Amino acid sequence: MIDFDTEPSRYRHWRLDVEEPIAYLTLNVKEDGGLVPGYELKMNSYDLGVDIELNDAVQRLRFEYPGVKAVVIRSGQERVFCAGANIRMLSLSSHAHKVNFCKFTNETRNSVEDAGASSGQPYLAAVSGSAAGGGYELALAADHIMLVDDRASSVSFPETPVLAVLPGTGGLTRVVDKRKVRRDLADVFSTLEEGVRGKRAVEWRLVDEVVPKSTWEASVRNRALEMASRSDRPGQGAEGVPLGRLSREFSETGVQYSHVTLHVDRERRIAELTVHGPSDAPPPNGDAAVRQGAAFWPLAMARELDDAILHLRFNEPELGLIVLRTMGDGSRAMAYDSVLEAARDHWFIREVRHNLKRVLKRLDLTSRSIIALIEPGSCFAGTLAELAFAADRSAMLEGTFKGESQQPATLTLSPLNFGAFPMSNGLSRLATRFLGEPASVDRAREQACVSLDAATALELGLVTFTYDATDWADEIRIMLEERASFSPDALTGMEANLRFPGPETMETKIFGRLTAWQNWIFQRPNAAGEEGALRRYGSGQKPAFDRKRV
């Protein structure tokens, strides 16, 4: 089983050093530290285990170190910054693992970018040695790239000439969309196995500056201090929030967390994911929330939900349908939303909101069908209502089941539903839902903080179907069985097309291309066949290509 819960004392490949206002993340990959046997992580190349540690470090820096105002990513090895994804690992991995690995890697890159854009914690990539493929993509995620001018250090995308694949975690998109590299120069760069170094790398906008080796260490620190001077984070003396290990209990039928329950039905190929609302009243303000620490309900719930999503992606590949439920007191959930809105300028509350945003994006980008069921006892209120809007379909029960004493199900909107948690397309889930009918967003906003029954929710377009108690069991059973019977490949393509209407952003381009290009190119014989480039890499034999353009 692949586990995504880690902490710095367990890192094997990264070292985190904090010298406020700067933190240093040093990559020194252990060759024998692969996630599974069968390959060596030479030349600072990485596998999923390396990225799991990086993902953890990025989150910890945001929550545990409010005094850190800039982060430097650097190499702990001579002559190499990072060689990218380990080729032997890719050649041995299943197709599903390769694509999920690329997706997680890119989500981690996105979190690096979000730290600078949203949290006042920008990243500086200090590239000494070769940064190839995914290694250069790691640098591309930073806000500023420095390259040592030593006649050897370079940046490159060797995938096309060497491996017959593409930079799989958004590299091509970031080069042209983020760094605005001219198209013809990007074309040349992407076919140069040896890459680009020195002043040419600056002229082509592949890096921001080159620095002589004699002044390298001082220049990196001075640039990081300059970046830190523009940050609005609290600074030294602010109390951070330690992110402790998750409380989880695994069993054959799922995972039990404190605020999330995951139940798996492998025979029906369904995962039931239930999020529990808060049991206590919220703290009055941001400082009081800091004192609650990682137990603060929105943060605790989001961390558990994130872990559950990743567990499903990597450890339960045949469960193609997620049924989303919530349980709890909607009024308490709305009270927490009030704190998240009123204290939005507090550094900790800001981080909690952005963490919720990232976790909800992770759900959006998960290649599983998602159906939300809104029943008596549900807690689809405010932030938790985003789960219903993230679903491909939702169904709400009219009234109650015979013999039950619970009140009928309701759905409640809060101000956070109208922009606090944008999707990858830059729009809220409601704005995306009502892309062709903006007046419907205004109608929904007028009903904010009102508990909406099934008929009203359907009229407002907030749910897909409503059923009464007589029809509920049969209609839901048919819906779930039908969905689980369809081709997973067809559903992945359909859902990826339907979930992100509206504006195209760098994120939607990256993940759309990841779904299409990597699902196709990684399976083509030119890359993955017995005589393909991935299989013959390092053997001294040239790959044999099918020369027909498709």
N, C-alpha and C positions, 0 to 999 in steps of 0.2 A: 504494500500500500504506500502511495506517495503522500507524505505529510507536509502541509504548508505552514505549520505552526513551529516557529523557531525563535531564537534569541541570540544576541551577540556572543554569549559564552559558548554557543554551539556552532558558531560559524567555522567553516573549514577553509573558505576561499576568500573571504573579505575581512578586512580589519577596519574598525571604526575608531578614529581618534578625534577627540573634541578639544579644540583650542579656541574657545569663544573669542570672537564671533564667527570663527571658521571651524568647519568639520572636514576631516579628510577620510574618504573612503578609498582604501587601497586594495586593489585586486591582485591576489597572489594565489592562483589556482593550484591546488594540490593535484599532481598528475594521477595519483592513485585514489582520488576522492570522487570518482564518478558515482552517479546516483544508482547505477546498476553495473554489474561486471561486464567486461567485454571490450573496454576501450580505456585509453589513457588521455587525460586532459592536458595535452602538451601545449606549449606556447601560449599559456593563459587563455586557452579556448574554454568554452563553457558548455554546460548542459543545464537541464532544468534545475538541478540542485544549486548551481551557482546563482541562477536568477531568483530562486526562492529566498536566498539570503539577501540579495540586493533589494528585493521587494520589501522584505522585513525592515531593512536598514532605512529605506526611504520613508516608511511610515513612522518609524521610531524617531527619526530626526525631526519630524514635524510635531510630534506630540511630547517627546521626552526632553527636547532641547529648544525651548523658546528663545534662548540666547544665541542660537546658531543662525546666522544671517546669510551665510554662503557655504556651499559644499564643494569641495574639490574631489573629483574622481581621478585617480592616478594608478599607475601600475607599480607593483612591487617586484617586477622582474626586469632585468636588463634587456635591451634591444627589442622588447615587444610590449606594446600597450595591451592589446587583446587581439587574438587571432580569430575571434568570432565563434560561432557555434561549432562544436567538435564534429568533424566530418564522419569519423568512424561511428560516433553515436547516431548521427542521422541515418547512416546506411544500415544500421542494425535496428532502428526503431520502426514500429508500425506506422503506417500512414497517419492514422488517427492521432498517435502521440506526436508526430512531427508537427501537424497542423495545430494541435492544442498547445504545444510548446511554443510555436511561433506566436500564437495569440497571447499567451501569458507574458512572453517576453515583451511584446509590444505594449501590452497594458502596463507593464512595469515602466517602460520608457515613457508612456503617457503620464504616469504618476510623477516621474522626474520633472517633466515639463510643467505639470500642474503645480508643483511645489514652487517654481519660480513665478508662474503666472498668477497664482491664487494666494500663496502663503508668505510671500516675501522671503523665500529661501531658494535663491537661484543656484544653479549648478555650473561649475567650471570644469571642463574636461582638459586635463593637462596631459597631452599626448606625447609621450617619449617612446620611441621604438615604433614598430609597425602597428597600425590600427587597420585590420583587414575585415571586410565583410561585416558581420555582427559587431565586431570590435569598433569599427568606425560608426556603426549605427548607435552604439552606446554613447559615443562622443556626440553624435548628432542630436541626441536627446537633451544635451546640456544647453544652457543659455549662451555660453561662450566657449570657443575651442581655441586652445593654445597648442602650437606644435613646436617642438624644439628643432632648431636649425642645426643639425649635426651631420648632414649629408647622408643620413641613413633612415631617419624617422620619416614615415609616410602614412598616407591614408589611401585606402583602396577598396574597391568592390570587385573582387576576383571571381565571384560566383558564376557569372555567365561564361567567361573563357575557361574556367577550371572545372566547374561542377555541373554546368548545363542547367542551373536553376537561377533564381533571382534572390536579391537581398530580401529575406523573408519577413522581416519585422518592420517594414515601412521605410527602408533605406532610400529607394528610388523616389518615393513620394516626398520624404523630408528634404532630399537634395534640391528638388525643383520647387516645391511648395513652401518650404520653411526657409531654406537658405537662398532661394531664388537663383540657383545656378543656371546659366544659360543652357537651353536644351541641347545644342550641338556639343557643347563642352561636357555636359553630363553624359551624352552618348559616348564620347571619347573616353571619359573617365571610367565608365562602367565596362569597358572592354580592355582596359589596361591592367594586366595581371600585377604588374609591379607598382601601380598606383602613382600618386603625385606627392611631391615633397616641396619644401622650401617656399620661396616667393610665389611660385606658380600656384600652390595650394591657396594662398591668400588671393591672388589675382582671379582665380576661378571661384572664389567665395566658398571653397570647401572647408576652410578654417578662418578664424578671425585674425590671428596674428602668428607670426613665427618669431622665436626668441633665441638668441645665441645661447649655446650650452653654458657659457661662462656666467651668465646671469639668470639661468633658468629658475632655480629654486626661489630666489628673491623676487623675480618677476611674477611667478605664479602666486606667491603670497600677496604681493602688492595688488595684483589684479583682483584677487579674491576679497581683499580688504576694501577695495574700491566698490565692488559689487555689494558688499555687506553694508556699506555706508548709505545705500539707497533703500535699504530694507525697513519695513515698518514693524518688524517683530519686536517683542518687548525688550530684549537685551539681557545683559547679565543680571543675575539676581532673581529673575522670574522663575517661579516654581513649575517644573514640568510634570507631565503625567506618565508614569511608567506603564508600559503595556505588558502586563503579566501574561503567562501562558494561559491558553484557553482551557476552560473546564469542559471536558467532553467525555462521553462514554460511548464507545463503539460496540456494536453488536451485529449479529448476522442480519438483522432487519433494519439497521440504520445507525443514526448517530443522535444522541441526546445532548443538547447544550443547555445552558441556563435559560436562554430566551428563544431558542430555535429548536424545532424537532424535525428530523429528517427520517422518514419511513420509506423503505424501498420494497417494491413488489416486483421481483425479477420475472415472475411468470407473466405478469401483465405488462412488463416493461414500463412501469410507472414509478416515479418518485413523488412522494407527498411531502411538501415542505411547508411547515407551519411556523409562523412567526408570532411570538407571544408579546402582547403589549405590556406596558409598565405596570407593576403592581403597587408602586408607591407614588406619592406626589413628587413633582420635580423640585430641584433646588431653586431658590429665588433668583439667582443671577450667575454670571460666569465664574466668579471667584468661588462660590459655593459648589459649582459643578466641578471645578478643579479639585476641590477637597474630596469629592466622590471618586475622582480619578477614573480609571478604566471601568469602574462599575457604573458610571453614568449611563443610564439606559440606552440612549441613542447610539453611543459609541460601542457599548458592550454588544448590543443587538447587531449592529452593522458588522463588527468583527466576526461574529459567529455566522451570520448570513454569508459573508464573503468566504469563509472557510468551507461552509456547506456547498456553495456553488462550485468551488474549486475541487472539492472531494468528488462531486458528481461528474465534473468534466473528465477527470483523470482516472478515477477508480471505479466508476460505474458507466462505462461507455455504451452499454446496451439499453440503458434507461432513457428512452428518447422523449419522454413526456414528463414535465414537471407540473404537478397540481399544487397551486399556491393557496394556502389558507392563512388566516390570522385569527387570533383569539385574544379576548381581553376587553377592558373598559375603554371605549373610544374617547370618553371625556378626559381620561388621564393622558392618553396619547396626544390629544389636542393641547393639553396643558404643557406638555414637553415642547410641542411645536411653538407655543407662545414664548417660551424661554429661548428657543433657537432663533426666533425672529427678533425678540426684544434685545437680546444680547449679541446680536450678529457681529458687532465690532470687537467683541472680546476675542483675544487670540485663540483661546481654547475652543470656544463655540464655533469660531470660523473654521477651525480644523475639523471639528465634528461634522459640520455641514458639508465640507468638501469631501470628507471620508464617505459620508452617506452618498454623495454624488457619484463617487468612484465605484462604490459597491453596486449601486443601481445600474451604472453603465456596464459593469461586469455581467449583471443579469441580462441586460439588453443584448449583449454580445455572445451569450451562451447559445450554442447551436442545439438547443432542445426546444420542442414545442412547450409553450407555457399557457396554462389555463387557470384562471383565478375563480374560485368559488366563494361567493359571499353569502353566508348563512347566519342564522341566529347565533349570537355569541361571538360573531366576527368583530374585528377591530380595524377595518379598513378606514382609518381616519387620519387625515393630514399626511404626514410622511409615509405611513403605512398604506395609504391609498395609492401611492406611487407603484406599489406592487401590482395592483389591479390594472393600472394604466400601462405597465410594462408587459402585461400578458398579451398573447396573441388573441385570446378571447376571454370574456368573463361572463359568468352566469350568476344571477342573484335570485334568492328565494323570495317569493311573495308570501307574506304572512309567516306562520310557524308550522312545525310538524305537529300532528295530532298527539295530544297527551304531554307536550312539552310546555314548561312554564316560562321559557325565555321570551324576551321581547323580539319582535321581528327584526330582521337584519336591516342595518342602515349603512350608508356610505357618507362620509363627511369630508369636505374640503377645507384646507387652511390656506393662508397666504403663501406657504412654502410650495404648494402645488403649482404656482404660477411663475416659476423661474428659478427657484433655489437649487434645483437639481437638473440642470440641462442634460440632454442626451448628447451623443456624439455629433449630431447635426447642429448643435448649438441652441436648439429649441427645447422648451419644456415638453413633457409627455402629453400634456393637454393640448398645447399648441400644435404638436405633431399629429395628435389624434384628429384635431379639427382643422387640418391644414387648408381644406377647401371651404371652410365655413367659420371664419374668425368670429362671427357674431356668437357662435356657440361657446367660445371661450369667455366672452363677456357675460353670457347668460349663466355659465357655471360660476364665474367670479361673484356674481350677485348672490349666489347661494352659499358662499363660503361661510363656514362655521355653523351651518344648518345640517341637522341629521336628516339625510334624504332617504325616503323609503324606496322600495323597488320600482314602483310606478314612476316616481319623480326622477330617479336615476336613469331609467330607460328613456323617459321623455327628453332628458338633457343630453342623451347620448353617452352617458358615462359607463354604461354596461352594454354588453352585446345581446344578452337574452335575459328574460325573467321567466320563471316557472313557478307554479303553485305546488303545494306539498304533494298533490296527487300525481303530478307528472315529473317531479324533480328527480327521483331515483332513476327512472327509466331514461329520461332525456340526458342526464349526466352520464349514465353508463354507456349509452349509444355514442355520445360525443367522444368519450375517452377511448372506447374500443375502436371507433373509426379512425381517430387520429393515430393511435398506436399501430394501426394496420398499414399505414402508408409507407412508402419508401423513405428511409431516413435521408438519403441523398437528395431526393426531390424536395423534402420538407426543409432541409438546411438551405438549399438555394432559394426556395420560395420565401422563407422567413427572413433571410438576409436581404432580399429585395424589398419586402413589405415593411420592415421595421424602421427604416430611416428615410421616409419621404422628406421633401423640402430641400433646404440648402445643402450643398455638398461641402464638406469641410475636409481638412487634412485627415482627421480621424476617420470619417466615413469612407474616404478614399482608401486609406490604409486597410481597414477591415473588409471593405468590399473587395478589394484586390486580393487580400489574403484569402478570402473565401473562394474566389474564382481562380486566381493564378496558382496559388499553392496547391489547392485541391486538384488542379489539372497537371501542372508541371511536375509536381513531386511524384506523380504516378506514371509519367511518360517513360518509355523505355530509354530514351536518350539520357535521362537522369538516373532512374531507379532500376533499369533492366540489368540483366546479368552482365552485359557488355557496356552498361551506361557509365557516366562520369562518376557518380557517387560510389559505385561498386569498384571501379578501377582506380580511384584516387589513391596515389601513393604506391601503386603496384609497378609503375614503369610502363604499363600498357596503355596505349591510347584508347579512349572510348570509341565505340562504333555507333554512329548516329544514323537514324532514319532521316534522310534528307528531305522528305516531303514536308512542305509547309501545310499546317492544318488550320 
